[in-house]
Amino acid sequence: MAIFAYGRVSTKEQASKNQRLEIENSGMKIDFWFADEDVSGKTHASQRPQFTALLNQIRDGETLVVAKLDRLGRDAQDVSATIKALAKRKIEVIVLQLGKLDLTSPAGKLMLNMLAAVAEMERDLLIERTQAGLARAKSEGKILGRPPKTTEKQRVEIKNLRENGASISALSRAYGISRASIMRITGDL
């Protein structure tokens, strides 16, 4: 039976090669390698192109290896659904981070549920801390978000030019901003 390995990285600056090396260095002989590059962890496993290709090629009873649990899904529900779908096909799922534990076994299912719950709690705490930090920054008078590309003076000019018949496209070219930005400034949305 073949061994399939899967890797995923979130940004173009990262490389899945490290995950492959980690799997190979653990002694696993990879027959088929699939990796989603520049795919956010927020994307469900079923919506990742290379993971979908892997699922279409892997046969019942074969083995899937990943370096870390979070490569399989975005949250506890996604990871659990992915593992359950693979278990129905008798596909052994090994996560090196967990010491080559088969997540489709009873012990693996228990470990998966515990780890998924802890990971979800950590994610919720991170969101909570982020929101608290943003609230504090707002209360201190800090301006959040992307700085505007135009000054207040330019926005007044754009409104005046638009009222005098200038086209949205011409204003967009003249000020080097998108048509949508011009429309937002002039109220043409």
C-alpha positions in Angstrom: 0.0 0.0 0.0 1.2 3.5 -0.9 2.1 6.3 1.5 0.7 9.7 0.7 2.1 12.8 2.3 0.5 16.2 2.5 1.9 19.7 3.3 0.4 23.1 3.3 1.9 26.6 3.7 0.0 29.8 4.1 2.2 32.3 2.3 4.4 32.6 -0.7 7.4 33.2 1.5 7.0 29.8 3.1 7.9 26.4 1.5 6.3 23.1 2.0 9.7 21.4 1.4 10.5 21.6 5.1 7.4 19.5 5.9 8.3 16.9 3.3 11.9 16.7 4.7 10.4 16.3 8.2 8.3 13.4 7.0 11.2 11.8 5.1 13.6 12.2 8.1 11.1 10.4 10.3 11.8 7.3 8.2 8.6 7.4 6.1 9.0 6.5 2.4 6.8 8.9 0.6 5.2 7.5 -2.6 3.1 10.5 -3.4 3.6 14.1 -2.3 0.9 16.7 -2.4 1.3 20.3 -1.1 -1.0 23.4 -1.2 1.2 26.5 -1.4 -0.1 29.9 -0.4 -3.3 28.4 1.0 -4.6 29.8 4.3 -5.3 27.5 7.2 -8.7 29.1 7.2 -9.6 27.3 4.0 -11.4 24.1 4.6 -9.5 21.0 3.7 -12.1 20.1 1.1 -11.6 23.4 -0.7 -7.8 23.0 -1.1 -6.9 22.0 -4.6 -4.0 19.7 -3.8 -5.7 18.0 -0.9 -8.7 17.4 -3.1 -6.3 15.9 -5.7 -4.8 13.7 -3.0 -8.3 12.5 -1.9 -9.1 11.6 -5.5 -5.9 9.5 -5.9 -5.5 7.8 -2.5 -7.1 4.4 -2.4 -9.0 2.8 0.5 -6.6 1.2 3.0 -3.6 3.4 2.1 -1.7 5.8 4.5 -1.7 9.6 4.7 1.1 11.3 6.6 1.3 14.9 7.7 3.9 16.7 9.8 1.5 18.6 12.0 -2.2 18.3 12.9 -3.1 21.8 11.7 -2.2 20.8 8.1 -5.4 18.7 8.0 -7.9 21.5 8.8 -8.7 24.9 9.9 -10.4 24.1 13.2 -11.6 21.2 15.4 -14.7 20.5 13.3 -12.8 20.6 10.0 -10.0 18.3 11.3 -12.5 15.9 12.8 -14.6 15.8 9.6 -11.5 15.2 7.5 -10.3 12.4 9.8 -13.8 10.8 9.9 -14.0 10.8 6.0 -10.6 9.2 5.8 -11.4 6.6 8.5 -14.6 5.6 6.5 -12.2 4.7 3.7 -9.9 2.8 6.1 -7.1 5.3 5.3 -4.6 5.4 8.1 -3.8 9.0 9.1 -0.4 9.6 10.8 0.6 12.9 12.3 4.3 13.0 13.1 3.8 15.8 15.7 1.9 13.2 17.7 4.6 10.5 17.5 3.3 8.6 14.5 0.0 8.0 16.1 -2.8 6.8 13.8 -5.6 9.2 14.3 -8.2 6.7 13.0 -7.5 4.3 15.9 -9.5 4.6 19.2 -6.5 6.1 21.0 -5.9 8.4 18.0 -9.5 9.6 18.1 -9.3 10.4 21.8 -6.0 12.3 21.3 -7.4 14.1 18.3 -10.5 15.3 20.2 -8.3 16.6 23.1 -5.9 18.4 20.8 -8.6 19.9 18.7 -10.4 21.2 21.7 -7.1 22.8 23.1 -6.3 24.3 19.6 -9.8 25.7 19.3 -9.5 27.2 22.8 -6.1 28.8 21.9 -7.6 30.3 18.7 -10.5 31.7 20.7 -8.1 33.2 23.3 -6.0 34.7 20.5 -9.1 36.4 19.0 -10.1 37.6 22.4 -6.7 39.1 23.1 -6.6 40.7 19.6 -10.0 42.3 20.2 -8.9 43.6 23.6 -5.8 45.1 22.0 -7.8 46.8 19.3 -10.3 48.2 21.8 -7.4 49.6 23.9 -5.7 51.1 20.9 -9.0 52.8 19.9 -9.5 54.1 23.4 -6.0 55.6 23.3 -7.0 57.5 20.1 -5.0 55.4 17.6 -6.4 55.3 14.1 -6.8 51.7 13.0 -6.8 50.3 9.5 -5.1 51.2 6.3 -4.1 54.8 5.9 -6.2 56.7 3.2 -4.5 57.1 -0.2 -5.9 60.6 -0.5 -5.8 63.6 1.7 -8.9 65.6 2.8 -7.9 68.3 0.3 -7.7 65.7 -2.6 -11.1 64.3 -1.6 -12.7 67.8 -1.8 -11.0 68.3 -5.2 -12.3 64.9 -6.4 -15.9 65.8 -5.3 -15.7 69.2 -7.0 -14.3 67.8 -10.3 -17.0 65.0 -10.3 -19.8 67.6 -9.8 -18.4 69.5 -12.7 -18.6 66.5 -15.0 -15.3 64.7 -14.7 -15.6 61.0 -15.3 -14.9 58.4 -12.7 -12.3 56.8 -14.9 -10.5 60.1 -15.5 -10.4 60.9 -11.8 -9.2 57.4 -11.0 -6.2 57.8 -13.5 -5.5 61.3 -12.3 -5.3 60.4 -8.6 -3.9 56.9 -9.0 -6.6 55.2 -7.1 -9.3 52.7 -8.0 -12.7 53.6 -9.6 -14.3 52.1 -6.5 -12.4 54.6 -4.3 -13.5 57.5 -6.5 -17.1 56.3 -6.3 -16.8 56.0 -2.5 -15.5 59.5 -2.2 -18.1 61.0 -4.5 -21.0 59.0 -3.2 -21.6 57.4 -6.6 -21.9 53.9 -5.1 
